[in-house]
Amino acid sequence: MATKGAYFLCRCGLSASKPFCDGSHARAGFDGAETAGHEPYADVAQEIDGPVTVLTDAEVLCAFARFCDRDGQVWNTVARADTDSAQAGFAAQVGQCPSGRLIAWDRGSGKALEPDLPPSILLVEDPQQGVSGPIWVRGGITVIGADGVAYEVRNRLTLCRCGASSNKPFCDGAHASIGFKDE
């Protein structure tokens, strides 16, 4: 069901109505100060060149989802994405990165090889690590900071839902190190 409007999502990990905020942060004295910069992705990403594909990597956005390791570390496979089928497999693996840390680009056209994602908000769970991961924001949904300034609109990004990220409001994988469970 498609809906429009503004939603307030829990960022402290304490709400009884997760993923939505119920005000628990105020009672707990949660410091939700946003520390993430507003720099565009292109300004913080590094490029890794392959023969027909380019990989950009904004490491600061890593949410520790580990899809980048599925077919071998994606930073190594960019060099082997030299056929149509290899490029498609490479782009699919990169497109599974929920945070959008990684983006595959076609060298010839300069276009991003992004998955077509509907505007949606999902919760990432990590059964392998036994933890609850970030809030996955897909399809170009605008995220507005506490200061009222919108962050760059992107196809994929992850928001912290455990309260421990050092890159708030974005996830930095801290949920794994603190053992966060959304129960």
Disulfide bonds with the S-S distance in Angstrom:
none
